[in-house]
Amino acid sequence: MITRETLTCDGLVLTTSDRGTRTEHRLDGPAGPEVRLRVELDGPAVRFAHVPESLSLDAGILSDEHADEHIDGHVRTFGFTGAFVGFWVQDLAGEGCAARFEQISYRE
């Protein structure tokens, strides 16, 4: 799963990609000068949160088994080993916007 979060004047858009199929999930809410984002892995669920809303998706697509492509009982494309979480920002609208991360924490 590849995700992209886009902050717009209407809120936050989380874009996921599962084997090349993109889906946009709109998290409506106030888009003020400070936005708090959260990602939680909880067994088979991965949750993305933007106060006051949250979105829960299937974490199983992060597995090696899901990433492998099988055709006629044979592996055609291999997946990857391990999943990762990170923050990345890009101004896709070309509006000169910037982001500053005050704090990032990781807890097991």
Secondary structure, 3 states (H helix, E strand, C coil): CEEEEEEECCEEEEEEEECCEEEEEEEECCCCCCCCEEEEEECCEEEEEECCEEEEEEHHHHCHHHHCEEECCEEEECCCCCCCCCCCCCCCCCCCCCCCCCCCCCCC
